Each structure stands twice: as C-alpha cells, then as structure tokens.
Amino acid sequence: MTIFEKISDIQMRLKAPKSQYNSFGKYNYRNCEDILEAVKPLLNEHKLYINISDTVEHVGDRYYIKATVAVSDGESTITSQAYAREEESKKGMDGSQVTGASSSYARKYALNGMFAIDDTKDSDTTNTGGKEQPKEKPKEYKCECCGKSFTEFDWNGRHYTAGQAYEMSKKKNGKPLCKKCADAQRTEQVNINDI
C-alpha cells in the first residue's frame, strides 16, 4: 500500500467522537487529544509515524500559530497545516496560556485536514464571539381562511401542539382551517348539496 492508500484507509475508519462538552455554548466537541487517541492505533497498524509542530508567524500586527501535521512511512511524508490567531489578551489567561490555546486549536484543525474530519458543529460555528445570536422566531400556524393562530390543546387525555393541530386540520380539510372556518366550510358544502 502507498502512503496515500494508508491515509485514505485511516480516514475511512477513524472514529473520533465529540466526547467533550462546552457548558457555556451547550455543544459537544472533540479536542486535539481526542483525535490523537483515536488515530494512533490506526497509524500503528499501518506503520506510520506522526509529528505535530508549531511555528509563530507575524502577519500585519497580529501573531498566528501555524500547526503542521506530518505523517510519514519512512520514505514519503504527507503534511497538513492550519493557522490560529492569538488573541491580544484573554481574560484569566497569561500570554503562554493564550499561545497554548491557539496552538491546540491550530493542531486540531491541522489533524482535521489530514484525516478528513468534519467539525461543522464545533465552536467555530457556534461561538458567538460574546454576542447573542438572534433567536429564531417560532413558526406560526395560522388558519388559511381567517388567519387565526392554531393553539395547543388537550383532548382525550393527550396533548397536541399548535403544529400538530395545524397538520391534523390540513389533512382533514385539505387545507389548514380553524374549527370555526372548517365548520363553516362543511355547512357551505351541505347547503350546496341540498340544491
């Protein structure tokens, strides 16, 4: 097997669950250590060596940590790189901790690139940067005829949401109608049939 085939096999078989939990953002995530713990046995199986290194790069007036992941079979090497910008300061952290956090982030994403790990639900997509995301307005379920909103109700010992009432009416009447409009439609149909 070539090194590319070995990496491809690892990408297909790698299972690195999101076992960490961020209680502030209320999401699960995986960190660099989780990925390494899952990938090392697969690397060993294929007799591959992994090395992760960092460099600091100054771009404009900011510093970036560049993480490089290198996987080698002793003859060929494949690399993946990722960058993380250092915060100028972070509350409760000294300079070395800020650099360390940036390093961990960059290393994780370099590993993601190497092993084709998708992190679309991780902190970079859920982190609001201290700003509250606008809450989605709940869907309103309205009568197609009069515009009155459907409401939740209890019937026969069972609870129904507004959405369920809307769907039930739509199924029964061919379109979502409140009780008053549905009764009026049925009365109108009866009168037409009487002619």
N, C-alpha and C positions, 0 to 999 in steps of 0.2 A: 504494500500500500504506500502511496505517496503521502507526504505530509498534508497535502490538501484533502486527500481522502480521509485521513485520520481526523483532521479538524472537522470535516463535514460529518463524520460519524459521531463525534462528540457533540456537535451542535444538535443533531437529531435526538440524541439520547439524554442530554443534560436536563436534569430536573433540579431547579434551584427555587424552591417555594419562597414566597414572601412571608417569612416567619417573624419579622419584626413588626411592631405596631407603634404608630405615632398617635398618641392620645390627644395631642393638640389639634392635629389636622384630621384625625379619625380615619386613617388609612393604613393598610398593610404595605410593607416594603421589604426588599432584600438589601443587605449591605454587601460590601466587598468580601467580607469574611464568609458570608453565606454562599456566595458564588464559588469561592476558592474551596470551601469544604466539599461542595458538590462536584467540582470539576477535577480535583486532584486524583481520585481513584480512576477516572476515565483517562486522564493523562498518563498515569502509571501503566494502565492496561496497554496503551499504545506506545509506551516507552518514549514519551515526550517530556521535555523539560520546559518549565515556565519561569520567566523572570519578569518582575514588575519594577520599574524605576520611575523616578520623578526628576524633573528639572523645573527651575523657576525661570519664567520668561517675562521681561518687562515690555509691555506694549502700551504706547502712549504714556499715561500717568498711572496705569494700573499694573498689578502683578498677576500673572496667571501660573498655575501649576499645570505642567504638561506631564501626564502619565503615559508611559509606554509599556504595553504588554508584549512580550516576545515569547513565542512558542517555537521550540526547536527539536528536531530529531537528531541533532548532532551534525547534520550535513546542511539542511535547509532551515531557514528561520522565517516565520511569518510574524508581522508586528501589527499592532492596533494602537492608536493614540486617542487621547481625549484631553480636553482642557477644562479647568475650573478656575474662575476668577476669585481671587482672595477679596474678602470684604475689607474695607478700610479699617473697620473695627466691628466687633460683635459683642453685645452686652454679655458680661460674665465670662469672657474668654480673653486670654492674653494672646500675644502675637503668634506664639508657637502653636497654640490650640487652633487659631484661625487657619494657619498654614496646614496643620494636620487635617482639619475638616475638609479643606479644599482638596488635599491630596487624596483622602478617602473617596470623595465624590468623583474626582477625575479617574482614579483607578477603577472604580466601579463601572464607569461608562466606557473605559477602555476595554474592560473584560466583557461588557455587554456587546461591544463592537466585534470583538474576537469570536465570541461564542454565539452570536446572533440572538441575544436575549432582548426581549421587548419589555420596556418599562413604561408603557404609556400611562399607567395609573400611578406612577411614583410621584415623589414630592415635587418634581419639576413641573408637573401638570396640575397638581392640587395645591401647591404653595401659592398663597395669595399675596405674598410679599407684605404682609401686615394690613392689607386692605380686605375688607369684606367683599366677597363676590355677591352680586345681586342675586337674591333668591328668585327661583323660577316661580312665576305666578301659577297657582294651581289651575288646572283645566276646569273651565266652567261647562256644565252640562245643561243646555237650555232647550226648552220646547221649540220645535221648528215653526210652530204656528204663532204662539203669543210671546215667545221669548222668556217665559217664566223659567227660573232655575229649578232643576231637579234637586231634591234634597234626600238625605239618607232617611231610612225608615226601618221599623221593626215589624215583621209580620210572621205569624205562626211560629214564634219563638226563634226567629232567625233575623239577623241584622243585614241590611242591604245598604251599600254606599250609593251616593248620587250617580256615580259612573255605572253601577250595576242597574239602577233604576232606569237610566238613560238607555242602556243596551237592551233591557227587557222590553221597554216600550217600543224601541226601534224594531225589534224582532216581531212583536205582536201586531203593531200598527203599520209596519212598512216604513215608518219614519218616527223619530223621537217626538212624542207628544205627551204633554202633561195630562193628568186624569181628566180635567175639565175639557180640554181640546179633543182628547180621544173619545170621550162620551159624546161630545157634540158631533164629531165625525161619524160615529156609529148611528146616532139619531138621524143625521142627514142622509146616510145610506139607507136606513129603514124607510124614511119618507119617500125617497126616490123609488124604492122597490114597490111602494104602495100604489104608485101612479099607474 
